[in-house]
Amino acid sequence: MSQELVVTIGREALVTVLLLAAPALGLSLATGLIVSIFQATTQIHEQTLVFVPKIVAVLVAIGIFGEWMLTQLLEYTRRLYAVLPTLLP
């Protein structure tokens, strides 16, 4: 197995992970920003007020983007299995 192939597989895995995590992280970030602005304007600094909306946002993101995320993961897995015979000595 060549170094180029290992780097390519690693790069594709990293890109796939970033693509799969982006919707959940993006919605969580936006929700956290909105809640922080709300807390700053109302001066309510309750710790649980931050976590519950973020958890709901992540669940909503998984619900909305779950099918796309699964499709991307299956595509990567199929590509990896297609390359597997060339990896074996």
PyMOL Python script that loads the backbone (N, CA, C, O; Angstrom):
from pymol import cmd

cmd.read_pdbstr("""\
ATOM      1  N   MET A   1       0.848  -1.161   0.000  1.00  0.00           N
ATOM      2  CA  MET A   1       0.000   0.000   0.000  1.00  0.00           C
ATOM      3  C   MET A   1       0.903   1.235   0.000  1.00  0.00           C
ATOM      4  O   MET A   1       1.811   1.346   0.824  1.00  0.00           O
ATOM      5  N   SER A   2       0.654   2.142  -0.907  1.00  0.00           N
ATOM      6  CA  SER A   2       1.511   3.310  -1.030  1.00  0.00           C
ATOM      7  C   SER A   2       1.077   4.411  -0.067  1.00  0.00           C
ATOM      8  O   SER A   2      -0.042   4.413   0.447  1.00  0.00           O
ATOM      9  N   GLN A   3       1.990   5.337   0.158  1.00  0.00           N
ATOM     10  CA  GLN A   3       1.690   6.460   1.039  1.00  0.00           C
ATOM     11  C   GLN A   3       0.606   7.356   0.444  1.00  0.00           C
ATOM     12  O   GLN A   3      -0.216   7.912   1.173  1.00  0.00           O
ATOM     13  N   GLU A   4       0.607   7.491  -0.862  1.00  0.00           N
ATOM     14  CA  GLU A   4      -0.395   8.325  -1.524  1.00  0.00           C
ATOM     15  C   GLU A   4      -1.801   7.792  -1.281  1.00  0.00           C
ATOM     16  O   GLU A   4      -2.734   8.561  -1.049  1.00  0.00           O
ATOM     17  N   LEU A   5      -1.944   6.487  -1.335  1.00  0.00           N
ATOM     18  CA  LEU A   5      -3.246   5.861  -1.120  1.00  0.00           C
ATOM     19  C   LEU A   5      -3.713   6.049   0.320  1.00  0.00           C
ATOM     20  O   LEU A   5      -4.888   6.318   0.568  1.00  0.00           O
ATOM     21  N   VAL A   6      -2.793   5.907   1.261  1.00  0.00           N
ATOM     22  CA  VAL A   6      -3.133   6.094   2.669  1.00  0.00           C
ATOM     23  C   VAL A   6      -3.554   7.539   2.923  1.00  0.00           C
ATOM     24  O   VAL A   6      -4.537   7.789   3.621  1.00  0.00           O
ATOM     25  N   VAL A   7      -2.821   8.475   2.364  1.00  0.00           N
ATOM     26  CA  VAL A   7      -3.154   9.895   2.530  1.00  0.00           C
ATOM     27  C   VAL A   7      -4.503  10.199   1.874  1.00  0.00           C
ATOM     28  O   VAL A   7      -5.302  10.953   2.430  1.00  0.00           O
ATOM     29  N   THR A   8      -4.761   9.630   0.715  1.00  0.00           N
ATOM     30  CA  THR A   8      -6.035   9.848   0.034  1.00  0.00           C
ATOM     31  C   THR A   8      -7.203   9.294   0.845  1.00  0.00           C
ATOM     32  O   THR A   8      -8.232   9.956   0.988  1.00  0.00           O
ATOM     33  N   ILE A   9      -7.048   8.100   1.368  1.00  0.00           N
ATOM     34  CA  ILE A   9      -8.116   7.502   2.185  1.00  0.00           C
ATOM     35  C   ILE A   9      -8.335   8.328   3.452  1.00  0.00           C
ATOM     36  O   ILE A   9      -9.476   8.575   3.842  1.00  0.00           O
ATOM     37  N   GLY A  10      -7.261   8.751   4.087  1.00  0.00           N
ATOM     38  CA  GLY A  10      -7.379   9.586   5.285  1.00  0.00           C
ATOM     39  C   GLY A  10      -8.032  10.919   5.006  1.00  0.00           C
ATOM     40  O   GLY A  10      -8.853  11.389   5.793  1.00  0.00           O
ATOM     41  N   ARG A  11      -7.670  11.542   3.877  1.00  0.00           N
ATOM     42  CA  ARG A  11      -8.254  12.830   3.498  1.00  0.00           C
ATOM     43  C   ARG A  11      -9.734  12.676   3.222  1.00  0.00           C
ATOM     44  O   ARG A  11     -10.533  13.500   3.667  1.00  0.00           O
ATOM     45  N   GLU A  12     -10.119  11.633   2.492  1.00  0.00           N
ATOM     46  CA  GLU A  12     -11.534  11.394   2.209  1.00  0.00           C
ATOM     47  C   GLU A  12     -12.313  11.123   3.490  1.00  0.00           C
ATOM     48  O   GLU A  12     -13.453  11.566   3.627  1.00  0.00           O
ATOM     49  N   ALA A  13     -11.713  10.403   4.423  1.00  0.00           N
ATOM     50  CA  ALA A  13     -12.378  10.134   5.701  1.00  0.00           C
ATOM     51  C   ALA A  13     -12.579  11.428   6.481  1.00  0.00           C
ATOM     52  O   ALA A  13     -13.643  11.644   7.060  1.00  0.00           O
ATOM     53  N   LEU A  14     -11.575  12.281   6.499  1.00  0.00           N
ATOM     54  CA  LEU A  14     -11.676  13.547   7.208  1.00  0.00           C
ATOM     55  C   LEU A  14     -12.729  14.458   6.585  1.00  0.00           C
ATOM     56  O   LEU A  14     -13.512  15.083   7.299  1.00  0.00           O
ATOM     57  N   VAL A  15     -12.747  14.531   5.271  1.00  0.00           N
ATOM     58  CA  VAL A  15     -13.750  15.354   4.584  1.00  0.00           C
ATOM     59  C   VAL A  15     -15.150  14.813   4.852  1.00  0.00           C
ATOM     60  O   VAL A  15     -16.084  15.587   5.065  1.00  0.00           O
ATOM     61  N   THR A  16     -15.300  13.504   4.844  1.00  0.00           N
ATOM     62  CA  THR A  16     -16.600  12.895   5.116  1.00  0.00           C
ATOM     63  C   THR A  16     -17.063  13.206   6.533  1.00  0.00           C
ATOM     64  O   THR A  16     -18.228  13.540   6.747  1.00  0.00           O
ATOM     65  N   VAL A  17     -16.165  13.101   7.493  1.00  0.00           N
ATOM     66  CA  VAL A  17     -16.521  13.408   8.887  1.00  0.00           C
ATOM     67  C   VAL A  17     -16.920  14.873   9.027  1.00  0.00           C
ATOM     68  O   VAL A  17     -17.895  15.189   9.708  1.00  0.00           O
ATOM     69  N   LEU A  18     -16.176  15.761   8.392  1.00  0.00           N
ATOM     70  CA  LEU A  18     -16.520  17.186   8.461  1.00  0.00           C
ATOM     71  C   LEU A  18     -17.866  17.470   7.813  1.00  0.00           C
ATOM     72  O   LEU A  18     -18.647  18.268   8.331  1.00  0.00           O
ATOM     73  N   LEU A  19     -18.144  16.829   6.691  1.00  0.00           N
ATOM     74  CA  LEU A  19     -19.442  17.018   6.037  1.00  0.00           C
ATOM     75  C   LEU A  19     -20.583  16.493   6.892  1.00  0.00           C
ATOM     76  O   LEU A  19     -21.646  17.111   6.956  1.00  0.00           O
ATOM     77  N   LEU A  20     -20.372  15.364   7.547  1.00  0.00           N
ATOM     78  CA  LEU A  20     -21.426  14.785   8.363  1.00  0.00           C
ATOM     79  C   LEU A  20     -21.669  15.588   9.637  1.00  0.00           C
ATOM     80  O   LEU A  20     -22.801  15.654  10.115  1.00  0.00           O
ATOM     81  N   ALA A  21     -20.640  16.189  10.184  1.00  0.00           N
ATOM     82  CA  ALA A  21     -20.786  16.946  11.428  1.00  0.00           C
ATOM     83  C   ALA A  21     -21.243  18.382  11.199  1.00  0.00           C
ATOM     84  O   ALA A  21     -21.756  19.014  12.122  1.00  0.00           O
ATOM     85  N   ALA A  22     -21.071  18.905  10.008  1.00  0.00           N
ATOM     86  CA  ALA A  22     -21.349  20.320   9.747  1.00  0.00           C
ATOM     87  C   ALA A  22     -22.798  20.742  10.032  1.00  0.00           C
ATOM     88  O   ALA A  22     -22.991  21.768  10.683  1.00  0.00           O
ATOM     89  N   PRO A  23     -23.817  20.016   9.586  1.00  0.00           N
ATOM     90  CA  PRO A  23     -25.183  20.491   9.864  1.00  0.00           C
ATOM     91  C   PRO A  23     -25.501  20.563  11.357  1.00  0.00           C
ATOM     92  O   PRO A  23     -26.087  21.543  11.816  1.00  0.00           O
ATOM     93  N   ALA A  24     -25.125  19.549  12.109  1.00  0.00           N
ATOM     94  CA  ALA A  24     -25.415  19.546  13.542  1.00  0.00           C
ATOM     95  C   ALA A  24     -24.614  20.632  14.262  1.00  0.00           C
ATOM     96  O   ALA A  24     -25.151  21.334  15.119  1.00  0.00           O
ATOM     97  N   LEU A  25     -23.345  20.770  13.919  1.00  0.00           N
ATOM     98  CA  LEU A  25     -22.524  21.785  14.557  1.00  0.00           C
ATOM     99  C   LEU A  25     -22.973  23.186  14.176  1.00  0.00           C
ATOM    100  O   LEU A  25     -22.963  24.090  15.012  1.00  0.00           O
ATOM    101  N   GLY A  26     -23.364  23.374  12.931  1.00  0.00           N
ATOM    102  CA  GLY A  26     -23.824  24.690  12.482  1.00  0.00           C
ATOM    103  C   GLY A  26     -25.093  25.124  13.188  1.00  0.00           C
ATOM    104  O   GLY A  26     -25.192  26.260  13.653  1.00  0.00           O
ATOM    105  N   LEU A  27     -26.061  24.230  13.272  1.00  0.00           N
ATOM    106  CA  LEU A  27     -27.295  24.571  13.965  1.00  0.00           C
ATOM    107  C   LEU A  27     -27.051  24.762  15.457  1.00  0.00           C
ATOM    108  O   LEU A  27     -27.660  25.639  16.071  1.00  0.00           O
ATOM    109  N   SER A  28     -26.183  23.967  16.045  1.00  0.00           N
ATOM    110  CA  SER A  28     -25.851  24.129  17.462  1.00  0.00           C
ATOM    111  C   SER A  28     -25.163  25.473  17.709  1.00  0.00           C
ATOM    112  O   SER A  28     -25.439  26.146  18.702  1.00  0.00           O
ATOM    113  N   LEU A  29     -24.280  25.851  16.814  1.00  0.00           N
ATOM    114  CA  LEU A  29     -23.594  27.134  16.935  1.00  0.00           C
ATOM    115  C   LEU A  29     -24.569  28.298  16.821  1.00  0.00           C
ATOM    116  O   LEU A  29     -24.511  29.243  17.607  1.00  0.00           O
ATOM    117  N   ALA A  30     -25.459  28.227  15.844  1.00  0.00           N
ATOM    118  CA  ALA A  30     -26.445  29.295  15.666  1.00  0.00           C
ATOM    119  C   ALA A  30     -27.381  29.380  16.869  1.00  0.00           C
ATOM    120  O   ALA A  30     -27.714  30.475  17.323  1.00  0.00           O
ATOM    121  N   THR A  31     -27.797  28.252  17.373  1.00  0.00           N
ATOM    122  CA  THR A  31     -28.676  28.235  18.551  1.00  0.00           C
ATOM    123  C   THR A  31     -27.956  28.803  19.767  1.00  0.00           C
ATOM    124  O   THR A  31     -28.531  29.585  20.523  1.00  0.00           O
ATOM    125  N   GLY A  32     -26.711  28.415  19.956  1.00  0.00           N
ATOM    126  CA  GLY A  32     -25.930  28.953  21.073  1.00  0.00           C
ATOM    127  C   GLY A  32     -25.760  30.453  20.986  1.00  0.00           C
ATOM    128  O   GLY A  32     -25.816  31.145  22.003  1.00  0.00           O
ATOM    129  N   LEU A  33     -25.551  30.964  19.782  1.00  0.00           N
ATOM    130  CA  LEU A  33     -25.411  32.403  19.585  1.00  0.00           C
ATOM    131  C   LEU A  33     -26.707  33.126  19.918  1.00  0.00           C
ATOM    132  O   LEU A  33     -26.692  34.159  20.587  1.00  0.00           O
ATOM    133  N   ILE A  34     -27.825  32.587  19.453  1.00  0.00           N
ATOM    134  CA  ILE A  34     -29.129  33.202  19.726  1.00  0.00           C
ATOM    135  C   ILE A  34     -29.424  33.187  21.222  1.00  0.00           C
ATOM    136  O   ILE A  34     -29.888  34.184  21.774  1.00  0.00           O
ATOM    137  N   VAL A  35     -29.157  32.062  21.878  1.00  0.00           N
ATOM    138  CA  VAL A  35     -29.402  31.967  23.321  1.00  0.00           C
ATOM    139  C   VAL A  35     -28.475  32.907  24.084  1.00  0.00           C
ATOM    140  O   VAL A  35     -28.894  33.515  25.069  1.00  0.00           O
ATOM    141  N   SER A  36     -27.229  33.036  23.651  1.00  0.00           N
ATOM    142  CA  SER A  36     -26.291  33.945  24.319  1.00  0.00           C
ATOM    143  C   SER A  36     -26.739  35.393  24.183  1.00  0.00           C
ATOM    144  O   SER A  36     -26.652  36.167  25.137  1.00  0.00           O
ATOM    145  N   ILE A  37     -27.214  35.755  23.005  1.00  0.00           N
ATOM    146  CA  ILE A  37     -27.737  37.117  22.819  1.00  0.00           C
ATOM    147  C   ILE A  37     -28.956  37.339  23.707  1.00  0.00           C
ATOM    148  O   ILE A  37     -29.103  38.398  24.317  1.00  0.00           O
ATOM    149  N   PHE A  38     -29.827  36.337  23.777  1.00  0.00           N
ATOM    150  CA  PHE A  38     -31.003  36.435  24.643  1.00  0.00           C
ATOM    151  C   PHE A  38     -30.591  36.588  26.107  1.00  0.00           C
ATOM    152  O   PHE A  38     -31.164  37.398  26.835  1.00  0.00           O
ATOM    153  N   GLN A  39     -29.602  35.815  26.530  1.00  0.00           N
ATOM    154  CA  GLN A  39     -29.145  35.901  27.915  1.00  0.00           C
ATOM    155  C   GLN A  39     -28.492  37.249  28.211  1.00  0.00           C
ATOM    156  O   GLN A  39     -28.652  37.795  29.303  1.00  0.00           O
ATOM    157  N   ALA A  40     -27.764  37.779  27.245  1.00  0.00           N
ATOM    158  CA  ALA A  40     -27.099  39.063  27.459  1.00  0.00           C
ATOM    159  C   ALA A  40     -28.112  40.203  27.546  1.00  0.00           C
ATOM    160  O   ALA A  40     -27.939  41.138  28.328  1.00  0.00           O
ATOM    161  N   THR A  41     -29.161  40.120  26.741  1.00  0.00           N
ATOM    162  CA  THR A  41     -30.144  41.211  26.760  1.00  0.00           C
ATOM    163  C   THR A  41     -31.065  41.131  27.963  1.00  0.00           C
ATOM    164  O   THR A  41     -31.496  42.168  28.468  1.00  0.00           O
ATOM    165  N   THR A  42     -31.378  39.940  28.436  1.00  0.00           N
ATOM    166  CA  THR A  42     -32.287  39.803  29.573  1.00  0.00           C
ATOM    167  C   THR A  42     -31.558  39.606  30.898  1.00  0.00           C
ATOM    168  O   THR A  42     -32.192  39.627  31.953  1.00  0.00           O
ATOM    169  N   GLN A  43     -30.269  39.419  30.869  1.00  0.00           N
ATOM    170  CA  GLN A  43     -29.436  39.169  32.038  1.00  0.00           C
ATOM    171  C   GLN A  43     -29.894  37.943  32.833  1.00  0.00           C
ATOM    172  O   GLN A  43     -29.763  37.897  34.056  1.00  0.00           O
ATOM    173  N   ILE A  44     -30.429  36.961  32.120  1.00  0.00           N
ATOM    174  CA  ILE A  44     -30.761  35.672  32.719  1.00  0.00           C
ATOM    175  C   ILE A  44     -29.599  34.745  32.391  1.00  0.00           C
ATOM    176  O   ILE A  44     -29.353  34.450  31.222  1.00  0.00           O
ATOM    177  N   HIS A  45     -28.897  34.293  33.391  1.00  0.00           N
ATOM    178  CA  HIS A  45     -27.718  33.460  33.156  1.00  0.00           C
ATOM    179  C   HIS A  45     -27.914  32.079  33.756  1.00  0.00           C
ATOM    180  O   HIS A  45     -27.134  31.644  34.604  1.00  0.00           O
ATOM    181  N   GLU A  46     -28.920  31.419  33.329  1.00  0.00           N
ATOM    182  CA  GLU A  46     -29.212  30.054  33.759  1.00  0.00           C
ATOM    183  C   GLU A  46     -28.410  29.091  32.885  1.00  0.00           C
ATOM    184  O   GLU A  46     -28.450  29.196  31.660  1.00  0.00           O
ATOM    185  N   GLN A  47     -27.685  28.160  33.495  1.00  0.00           N
ATOM    186  CA  GLN A  47     -26.829  27.243  32.754  1.00  0.00           C
ATOM    187  C   GLN A  47     -27.621  26.288  31.872  1.00  0.00           C
ATOM    188  O   GLN A  47     -27.198  25.975  30.760  1.00  0.00           O
ATOM    189  N   THR A  48     -28.758  25.828  32.356  1.00  0.00           N
ATOM    190  CA  THR A  48     -29.533  24.861  31.564  1.00  0.00           C
ATOM    191  C   THR A  48     -30.190  25.500  30.367  1.00  0.00           C
ATOM    192  O   THR A  48     -30.595  24.805  29.435  1.00  0.00           O
ATOM    193  N   LEU A  49     -30.301  26.811  30.376  1.00  0.00           N
ATOM    194  CA  LEU A  49     -30.918  27.508  29.242  1.00  0.00           C
ATOM    195  C   LEU A  49     -30.073  27.375  27.982  1.00  0.00           C
ATOM    196  O   LEU A  49     -30.592  27.499  26.873  1.00  0.00           O
ATOM    197  N   VAL A  50     -28.801  27.130  28.140  1.00  0.00           N
ATOM    198  CA  VAL A  50     -27.913  26.981  26.985  1.00  0.00           C
ATOM    199  C   VAL A  50     -27.990  25.570  26.417  1.00  0.00           C
ATOM    200  O   VAL A  50     -28.032  25.404  25.198  1.00  0.00           O
ATOM    201  N   PHE A  51     -28.010  24.560  27.264  1.00  0.00           N
ATOM    202  CA  PHE A  51     -27.863  23.182  26.812  1.00  0.00           C
ATOM    203  C   PHE A  51     -29.120  22.615  26.159  1.00  0.00           C
ATOM    204  O   PHE A  51     -29.032  21.937  25.136  1.00  0.00           O
ATOM    205  N   VAL A  52     -30.266  22.881  26.728  1.00  0.00           N
ATOM    206  CA  VAL A  52     -31.502  22.284  26.206  1.00  0.00           C
ATOM    207  C   VAL A  52     -31.773  22.717  24.766  1.00  0.00           C
ATOM    208  O   VAL A  52     -32.041  21.851  23.933  1.00  0.00           O
ATOM    209  N   PRO A  53     -31.719  24.019  24.423  1.00  0.00           N
ATOM    210  CA  PRO A  53     -31.946  24.386  23.018  1.00  0.00           C
ATOM    211  C   PRO A  53     -30.900  23.807  22.058  1.00  0.00           C
ATOM    212  O   PRO A  53     -31.219  23.478  20.916  1.00  0.00           O
ATOM    213  N   LYS A  54     -29.657  23.684  22.521  1.00  0.00           N
ATOM    214  CA  LYS A  54     -28.622  23.105  21.666  1.00  0.00           C
ATOM    215  C   LYS A  54     -28.902  21.635  21.386  1.00  0.00           C
ATOM    216  O   LYS A  54     -28.735  21.171  20.258  1.00  0.00           O
ATOM    217  N   ILE A  55     -29.325  20.905  22.406  1.00  0.00           N
ATOM    218  CA  ILE A  55     -29.652  19.492  22.211  1.00  0.00           C
ATOM    219  C   ILE A  55     -30.821  19.350  21.248  1.00  0.00           C
ATOM    220  O   ILE A  55     -30.809  18.484  20.373  1.00  0.00           O
ATOM    221  N   VAL A  56     -31.824  20.195  21.409  1.00  0.00           N
ATOM    222  CA  VAL A  56     -32.977  20.166  20.498  1.00  0.00           C
ATOM    223  C   VAL A  56     -32.533  20.512  19.076  1.00  0.00           C
ATOM    224  O   VAL A  56     -32.987  19.887  18.119  1.00  0.00           O
ATOM    225  N   ALA A  57     -31.652  21.499  18.931  1.00  0.00           N
ATOM    226  CA  ALA A  57     -31.172  21.883  17.604  1.00  0.00           C
ATOM    227  C   ALA A  57     -30.408  20.744  16.935  1.00  0.00           C
ATOM    228  O   ALA A  57     -30.563  20.516  15.735  1.00  0.00           O
ATOM    229  N   VAL A  58     -29.592  20.036  17.691  1.00  0.00           N
ATOM    230  CA  VAL A  58     -28.846  18.908  17.126  1.00  0.00           C
ATOM    231  C   VAL A  58     -29.803  17.797  16.709  1.00  0.00           C
ATOM    232  O   VAL A  58     -29.627  17.199  15.648  1.00  0.00           O
ATOM    233  N   LEU A  59     -30.811  17.514  17.529  1.00  0.00           N
ATOM    234  CA  LEU A  59     -31.801  16.495  17.157  1.00  0.00           C
ATOM    235  C   LEU A  59     -32.584  16.903  15.909  1.00  0.00           C
ATOM    236  O   LEU A  59     -32.878  16.066  15.056  1.00  0.00           O
ATOM    237  N   VAL A  60     -32.917  18.179  15.808  1.00  0.00           N
ATOM    238  CA  VAL A  60     -33.612  18.672  14.602  1.00  0.00           C
ATOM    239  C   VAL A  60     -32.706  18.540  13.382  1.00  0.00           C
ATOM    240  O   VAL A  60     -33.158  18.139  12.309  1.00  0.00           O
ATOM    241  N   ALA A  61     -31.430  18.877  13.546  1.00  0.00           N
ATOM    242  CA  ALA A  61     -30.480  18.751  12.434  1.00  0.00           C
ATOM    243  C   ALA A  61     -30.359  17.307  11.983  1.00  0.00           C
ATOM    244  O   ALA A  61     -30.324  17.034  10.783  1.00  0.00           O
ATOM    245  N   ILE A  62     -30.294  16.385  12.924  1.00  0.00           N
ATOM    246  CA  ILE A  62     -30.211  14.972  12.559  1.00  0.00           C
ATOM    247  C   ILE A  62     -31.497  14.532  11.883  1.00  0.00           C
ATOM    248  O   ILE A  62     -31.465  13.746  10.937  1.00  0.00           O
ATOM    249  N   GLY A  63     -32.626  15.032  12.360  1.00  0.00           N
ATOM    250  CA  GLY A  63     -33.898  14.695  11.727  1.00  0.00           C
ATOM    251  C   GLY A  63     -34.014  15.219  10.305  1.00  0.00           C
ATOM    252  O   GLY A  63     -34.537  14.535   9.425  1.00  0.00           O
ATOM    253  N   ILE A  64     -33.529  16.424  10.084  1.00  0.00           N
ATOM    254  CA  ILE A  64     -33.622  17.032   8.745  1.00  0.00           C
ATOM    255  C   ILE A  64     -32.567  16.461   7.808  1.00  0.00           C
ATOM    256  O   ILE A  64     -32.872  16.079   6.678  1.00  0.00           O
ATOM    257  N   PHE A  65     -31.326  16.406   8.279  1.00  0.00           N
ATOM    258  CA  PHE A  65     -30.211  16.018   7.414  1.00  0.00           C
ATOM    259  C   PHE A  65     -29.809  14.555   7.559  1.00  0.00           C
ATOM    260  O   PHE A  65     -28.838  14.124   6.937  1.00  0.00           O
ATOM    261  N   GLY A  66     -30.529  13.787   8.360  1.00  0.00           N
ATOM    262  CA  GLY A  66     -30.141  12.406   8.633  1.00  0.00           C
ATOM    263  C   GLY A  66     -30.047  11.534   7.395  1.00  0.00           C
ATOM    264  O   GLY A  66     -29.107  10.752   7.252  1.00  0.00           O
ATOM    265  N   GLU A  67     -31.015  11.664   6.499  1.00  0.00           N
ATOM    266  CA  GLU A  67     -30.995  10.844   5.277  1.00  0.00           C
ATOM    267  C   GLU A  67     -29.792  11.192   4.414  1.00  0.00           C
ATOM    268  O   GLU A  67     -29.129  10.304   3.877  1.00  0.00           O
ATOM    269  N   TRP A  68     -29.511  12.485   4.280  1.00  0.00           N
ATOM    270  CA  TRP A  68     -28.352  12.920   3.491  1.00  0.00           C
ATOM    271  C   TRP A  68     -27.055  12.445   4.141  1.00  0.00           C
ATOM    272  O   TRP A  68     -26.135  12.006   3.450  1.00  0.00           O
ATOM    273  N   MET A  69     -26.983  12.535   5.467  1.00  0.00           N
ATOM    274  CA  MET A  69     -25.785  12.099   6.179  1.00  0.00           C
ATOM    275  C   MET A  69     -25.554  10.605   5.987  1.00  0.00           C
ATOM    276  O   MET A  69     -24.425  10.171   5.762  1.00  0.00           O
ATOM    277  N   LEU A  70     -26.615   9.828   6.076  1.00  0.00           N
ATOM    278  CA  LEU A  70     -26.495   8.383   5.883  1.00  0.00           C
ATOM    279  C   LEU A  70     -26.062   8.061   4.459  1.00  0.00           C
ATOM    280  O   LEU A  70     -25.246   7.165   4.242  1.00  0.00           O
ATOM    281  N   THR A  71     -26.607   8.792   3.485  1.00  0.00           N
ATOM    282  CA  THR A  71     -26.222   8.584   2.088  1.00  0.00           C
ATOM    283  C   THR A  71     -24.733   8.870   1.885  1.00  0.00           C
ATOM    284  O   THR A  71     -24.039   8.110   1.210  1.00  0.00           O
ATOM    285  N   GLN A  72     -24.246   9.960   2.465  1.00  0.00           N
ATOM    286  CA  GLN A  72     -22.828  10.300   2.339  1.00  0.00           C
ATOM    287  C   GLN A  72     -21.943   9.234   2.978  1.00  0.00           C
ATOM    288  O   GLN A  72     -20.909   8.862   2.423  1.00  0.00           O
ATOM    289  N   LEU A  73     -22.352   8.748   4.139  1.00  0.00           N
ATOM    290  CA  LEU A  73     -21.582   7.721   4.826  1.00  0.00           C
ATOM    291  C   LEU A  73     -21.569   6.409   4.045  1.00  0.00           C
ATOM    292  O   LEU A  73     -20.537   5.744   3.957  1.00  0.00           O
ATOM    293  N   LEU A  74     -22.702   6.043   3.486  1.00  0.00           N
ATOM    294  CA  LEU A  74     -22.763   4.823   2.679  1.00  0.00           C
ATOM    295  C   LEU A  74     -21.937   4.951   1.400  1.00  0.00           C
ATOM    296  O   LEU A  74     -21.294   3.989   0.981  1.00  0.00           O
ATOM    297  N   GLU A  75     -21.949   6.130   0.777  1.00  0.00           N
ATOM    298  CA  GLU A  75     -21.117   6.351  -0.424  1.00  0.00           C
ATOM    299  C   GLU A  75     -19.637   6.182  -0.092  1.00  0.00           C
ATOM    300  O   GLU A  75     -18.901   5.530  -0.833  1.00  0.00           O
ATOM    301  N   TYR A  76     -19.209   6.765   1.012  1.00  0.00           N
ATOM    302  CA  TYR A  76     -17.804   6.640   1.402  1.00  0.00           C
ATOM    303  C   TYR A  76     -17.452   5.181   1.677  1.00  0.00           C
ATOM    304  O   TYR A  76     -16.394   4.702   1.268  1.00  0.00           O
ATOM    305  N   THR A  77     -18.338   4.483   2.369  1.00  0.00           N
ATOM    306  CA  THR A  77     -18.088   3.078   2.694  1.00  0.00           C
ATOM    307  C   THR A  77     -18.014   2.234   1.427  1.00  0.00           C
ATOM    308  O   THR A  77     -17.155   1.360   1.313  1.00  0.00           O
ATOM    309  N   ARG A  78     -18.896   2.488   0.488  1.00  0.00           N
ATOM    310  CA  ARG A  78     -18.855   1.745  -0.789  1.00  0.00           C
ATOM    311  C   ARG A  78     -17.564   2.008  -1.547  1.00  0.00           C
ATOM    312  O   ARG A  78     -16.971   1.086  -2.108  1.00  0.00           O
ATOM    313  N   ARG A  79     -17.119   3.285  -1.567  1.00  0.00           N
ATOM    314  CA  ARG A  79     -15.855   3.605  -2.240  1.00  0.00           C
ATOM    315  C   ARG A  79     -14.691   2.898  -1.549  1.00  0.00           C
ATOM    316  O   ARG A  79     -13.775   2.403  -2.206  1.00  0.00           O
ATOM    317  N   LEU A  80     -14.737   2.857  -0.223  1.00  0.00           N
ATOM    318  CA  LEU A  80     -13.673   2.199   0.524  1.00  0.00           C
ATOM    319  C   LEU A  80     -13.659   0.696   0.255  1.00  0.00           C
ATOM    320  O   LEU A  80     -12.592   0.106   0.087  1.00  0.00           O
ATOM    321  N   TYR A  81     -14.839   0.076   0.214  1.00  0.00           N
ATOM    322  CA  TYR A  81     -14.911  -1.360  -0.103  1.00  0.00           C
ATOM    323  C   TYR A  81     -14.501  -1.647  -1.543  1.00  0.00           C
ATOM    324  O   TYR A  81     -13.962  -2.716  -1.829  1.00  0.00           O
ATOM    325  N   ALA A  82     -14.747  -0.712  -2.450  1.00  0.00           N
ATOM    326  CA  ALA A  82     -14.334  -0.904  -3.842  1.00  0.00           C
ATOM    327  C   ALA A  82     -12.809  -0.883  -3.959  1.00  0.00           C
ATOM    328  O   ALA A  82     -12.244  -1.574  -4.806  1.00  0.00           O
ATOM    329  N   VAL A  83     -12.145  -0.099  -3.117  1.00  0.00           N
ATOM    330  CA  VAL A  83     -10.688   0.023  -3.166  1.00  0.00           C
ATOM    331  C   VAL A  83     -10.019  -1.096  -2.364  1.00  0.00           C
ATOM    332  O   VAL A  83      -8.828  -1.351  -2.545  1.00  0.00           O
ATOM    333  N   LEU A  84     -10.752  -1.753  -1.501  1.00  0.00           N
ATOM    334  CA  LEU A  84     -10.191  -2.760  -0.605  1.00  0.00           C
ATOM    335  C   LEU A  84      -9.400  -3.865  -1.321  1.00  0.00           C
ATOM    336  O   LEU A  84      -8.335  -4.231  -0.825  1.00  0.00           O
ATOM    337  N   PRO A  85      -9.846  -4.412  -2.440  1.00  0.00           N
ATOM    338  CA  PRO A  85      -9.034  -5.447  -3.096  1.00  0.00           C
ATOM    339  C   PRO A  85      -7.655  -4.955  -3.541  1.00  0.00           C
ATOM    340  O   PRO A  85      -6.710  -5.742  -3.590  1.00  0.00           O
ATOM    341  N   THR A  86      -7.527  -3.674  -3.863  1.00  0.00           N
ATOM    342  CA  THR A  86      -6.216  -3.165  -4.240  1.00  0.00           C
ATOM    343  C   THR A  86      -5.323  -2.930  -3.037  1.00  0.00           C
ATOM    344  O   THR A  86      -4.109  -2.794  -3.188  1.00  0.00           O
ATOM    345  N   LEU A  87      -5.899  -2.879  -1.848  1.00  0.00           N
ATOM    346  CA  LEU A  87      -5.109  -2.660  -0.639  1.00  0.00           C
ATOM    347  C   LEU A  87      -4.453  -3.935  -0.134  1.00  0.00           C
ATOM    348  O   LEU A  87      -3.405  -3.888   0.511  1.00  0.00           O
ATOM    349  N   LEU A  88      -5.060  -5.052  -0.421  1.00  0.00           N
ATOM    350  CA  LEU A  88      -4.539  -6.327   0.058  1.00  0.00           C
ATOM    351  C   LEU A  88      -3.324  -6.754  -0.755  1.00  0.00           C
ATOM    352  O   LEU A  88      -3.290  -6.547  -1.968  1.00  0.00           O
ATOM    353  N   PRO A  89      -2.322  -7.349  -0.101  1.00  0.00           N
ATOM    354  CA  PRO A  89      -1.112  -7.746  -0.849  1.00  0.00           C
ATOM    355  C   PRO A  89      -1.331  -8.936  -1.747  1.00  0.00           C
ATOM    356  O   PRO A  89      -0.404  -9.374  -2.429  1.00  0.00           O
TER     357      PRO A  89
END
""", "prot")
cmd.dss("prot")
cmd.show_as("cartoon", "prot")
cmd.util.cbc("prot")
cmd.orient("prot")
